Amino acid sequence: MTQSNLRWNPTVHAIKRIKERCGIEETQAKAFVNQLMQHAKYITTNPNGTSVYKHDNRDIMMVVNPELNVVITIHSATQTEDGAPNAESTQIKSKATITIDRISVAIKRELSKMTTQLRREIRKLTEQQAQLNVSAAELTLNKIRCKAPHTQALIQTRIDAIITQVDEIVQEVDAKLTQIKNAEREVSEVVGE
């Protein structure tokens, strides 16, 4: 590397970190920093005006002052020197949080759709049940008015058939209500609400 290609100058602190973290001697630090910066990718600009670059192959982040062409420090790409997550990993976590939030909203929306559909079906079944109960009551009234035993027996078989249908509807309604409760429980376990 020629002297004209050495654009970036490491600070004393950066030289210490290069030696400590990469095993590069102080005399080689400037060339090492410039070699890293040739293949580094821009990540972000900090509020204090410094820029952060990442070298993927070496898993190294570099904080630089672009106005002075100075490398302030280097650290692991997974965390900063104080142990805090770096800017890129924080951005990845925030993107993951946004994705999780979107998934949660989608799950809740699907639960709402399913619940609405099941409640409509329950309402229709309950209406059928009420109509069958009215039919059973009318047949019971006819049975009471009827004096012929064979006609009473015929009416009773119709009443029994209606009662069986009502029982089936009650079981179906209970199954749908259980389905709603189970879905709500599962969603609350997954989403955490």
C-alpha positions as CSV (number, residue, x, y, z in Angstrom):
1,M,0.0,0.0,0.0
2,T,1.5,3.3,-1.0
3,Q,1.6,6.3,1.2
4,S,-1.0,8.1,-1.0
5,N,-3.5,5.3,-0.3
6,L,-3.3,5.8,3.5
7,R,-6.2,8.2,3.8
8,W,-7.3,7.2,7.4
9,N,-5.3,7.8,10.5
10,P,-6.1,5.9,13.7
11,T,-6.2,7.7,17.0
12,V,-4.0,6.5,19.9
13,H,-7.1,4.8,21.3
14,A,-7.9,3.1,18.0
15,I,-4.3,1.9,17.8
16,K,-4.6,0.3,21.3
17,R,-7.9,-1.4,20.3
18,I,-6.4,-2.6,17.0
19,K,-3.5,-4.2,18.9
20,E,-5.8,-5.6,21.6
21,R,-8.6,-6.9,19.4
22,C,-6.7,-7.8,16.2
23,G,-3.2,-8.5,17.3
24,I,-1.8,-5.9,14.9
25,E,1.4,-4.0,16.0
26,E,1.3,-0.2,16.3
27,T,3.6,0.3,13.3
28,Q,1.1,-1.6,11.1
29,A,-2.1,0.0,12.5
30,K,-2.4,2.8,9.9
31,A,-2.0,0.4,7.0
32,F,-4.4,-2.1,8.7
33,V,-7.1,0.6,9.2
34,N,-6.9,1.7,5.6
35,Q,-7.1,-1.8,4.3
36,L,-10.2,-2.4,6.4
37,M,-11.8,0.9,5.2
38,Q,-11.3,-0.1,1.6
39,H,-13.8,-2.9,2.0
40,A,-15.9,-1.6,4.8
41,K,-19.6,-0.7,4.3
42,Y,-21.2,2.4,5.7
43,I,-23.8,1.5,8.5
44,T,-24.9,4.7,10.1
45,T,-24.0,8.2,11.3
46,N,-24.1,8.8,15.1
47,P,-25.7,11.9,16.6
48,N,-22.3,13.3,17.4
49,G,-21.3,13.3,13.7
50,T,-19.1,10.2,13.7
51,S,-19.8,7.5,11.1
52,V,-19.9,3.7,11.6
53,Y,-18.5,1.3,9.1
54,K,-18.5,-2.5,9.1
55,H,-16.0,-4.9,7.6
56,D,-18.0,-8.1,7.2
57,N,-15.1,-10.5,6.6
58,R,-13.4,-9.6,9.9
59,D,-16.6,-8.9,11.9
60,I,-15.2,-5.5,12.9
61,M,-17.0,-2.1,13.3
62,M,-15.1,1.1,12.9
63,V,-16.1,4.5,14.3
64,V,-14.6,7.3,12.2
65,N,-14.6,11.0,12.0
66,P,-15.1,11.6,8.2
67,E,-14.2,15.3,8.4
68,L,-10.8,14.6,9.9
69,N,-10.2,11.2,8.2
70,V,-9.6,9.7,11.6
71,V,-10.6,6.2,12.9
72,I,-11.6,6.8,16.5
73,T,-12.0,3.2,17.6
74,I,-12.7,-0.3,16.4
75,H,-14.8,-3.0,18.1
76,S,-16.6,-6.3,17.4
77,A,-19.6,-6.0,15.0
78,T,-21.8,-7.7,17.6
79,Q,-21.3,-5.3,20.4
80,T,-19.5,-2.0,21.3
81,E,-16.6,-1.7,23.6
82,D,-18.8,-0.9,26.6
83,G,-20.8,-4.2,26.0
84,A,-23.8,-2.5,24.5
85,P,-25.3,-3.7,21.2
86,N,-23.9,-1.8,18.2
87,A,-26.0,0.3,15.8
88,E,-26.4,-2.4,13.2
89,S,-27.5,-5.1,15.7
90,T,-29.9,-2.5,17.2
91,Q,-31.3,-1.9,13.8
92,I,-31.7,-5.6,13.2
93,K,-33.5,-6.0,16.5
94,S,-35.8,-3.1,15.7
95,K,-36.6,-4.6,12.3
96,A,-37.3,-7.9,14.1
97,T,-39.6,-6.1,16.5
98,I,-41.5,-4.5,13.7
99,T,-41.8,-7.9,12.0
100,I,-43.1,-9.5,15.2
101,D,-45.5,-6.6,15.7
102,R,-46.9,-7.1,12.1
103,I,-47.2,-10.8,12.7
104,S,-49.0,-10.2,16.0
105,V,-51.4,-7.8,14.3
106,A,-52.0,-10.3,11.5
107,I,-52.7,-13.1,14.0
108,K,-55.1,-10.9,15.9
109,R,-56.9,-9.9,12.7
110,E,-57.2,-13.6,11.7
111,L,-58.6,-14.4,15.2
112,S,-61.1,-11.6,14.8
113,K,-62.2,-12.9,11.4
114,M,-62.6,-16.5,12.7
115,T,-64.4,-15.3,15.8
116,T,-66.8,-13.2,13.7
117,Q,-67.5,-16.1,11.4
118,L,-68.1,-18.6,14.2
119,R,-70.4,-16.1,16.1
120,R,-72.5,-15.7,12.9
121,E,-72.8,-19.5,12.6
122,I,-73.7,-19.7,16.3
123,R,-76.4,-17.0,15.8
124,K,-77.9,-19.0,12.9
125,L,-77.8,-22.2,14.9
126,T,-79.5,-20.5,17.9
127,E,-82.2,-19.2,15.6
128,Q,-82.8,-22.7,14.2
129,Q,-82.9,-24.0,17.8
130,A,-85.5,-21.4,18.7
131,Q,-87.6,-22.3,15.6
132,L,-87.4,-26.0,16.5
133,N,-88.5,-25.2,20.1
134,V,-91.5,-23.3,18.8
135,S,-92.4,-26.3,16.5
136,A,-92.0,-28.6,19.5
137,A,-94.3,-26.4,21.6
138,E,-96.9,-26.3,18.8
139,L,-96.8,-30.1,18.5
140,T,-97.1,-30.5,22.3
141,L,-100.1,-28.3,22.2
142,N,-101.6,-30.4,19.3
143,K,-100.8,-33.6,21.3
144,I,-102.7,-32.2,24.3
145,R,-105.7,-31.3,22.2
146,C,-105.7,-34.7,20.4
147,K,-107.8,-37.5,21.8
148,A,-106.7,-40.4,19.6
149,P,-103.8,-42.4,21.2
150,H,-102.2,-43.4,17.8
151,T,-102.2,-39.7,16.7
152,Q,-100.7,-38.7,20.1
153,A,-98.0,-41.3,19.6
154,L,-97.3,-40.0,16.1
155,I,-97.0,-36.4,17.4
156,Q,-94.7,-37.6,20.2
157,T,-92.3,-39.2,17.6
158,R,-92.2,-35.8,15.8
159,I,-91.5,-34.0,19.1
160,D,-88.7,-36.5,20.0
161,A,-87.1,-36.0,16.5
162,I,-87.2,-32.2,17.1
163,I,-85.7,-32.6,20.6
164,T,-82.9,-34.7,19.1
165,Q,-82.2,-31.9,16.5
166,V,-82.2,-29.3,19.3
167,D,-79.7,-31.4,21.2
168,E,-77.4,-31.7,18.2
169,I,-77.6,-27.9,17.7
170,V,-76.7,-27.3,21.3
171,Q,-73.7,-29.6,21.0
172,E,-72.6,-27.8,17.8
173,V,-73.0,-24.4,19.4
174,D,-70.9,-25.6,22.4
175,A,-68.2,-26.9,20.1
176,K,-68.0,-23.6,18.3
177,L,-67.8,-21.7,21.6
178,T,-65.1,-24.0,22.7
179,Q,-63.2,-23.4,19.4
180,I,-63.4,-19.7,20.0
181,K,-62.1,-20.0,23.6
182,N,-59.2,-22.3,22.5
183,A,-58.2,-20.0,19.6
184,E,-58.3,-16.9,21.9
185,R,-56.1,-18.8,24.5
186,E,-53.6,-19.9,21.8
187,V,-53.3,-16.4,20.4
188,S,-52.8,-14.9,23.8
189,E,-50.1,-17.5,24.5
190,V,-48.3,-16.7,21.2
191,V,-48.9,-12.9,21.1
192,G,-48.6,-12.5,24.9
193,E,-51.7,-10.5,25.5
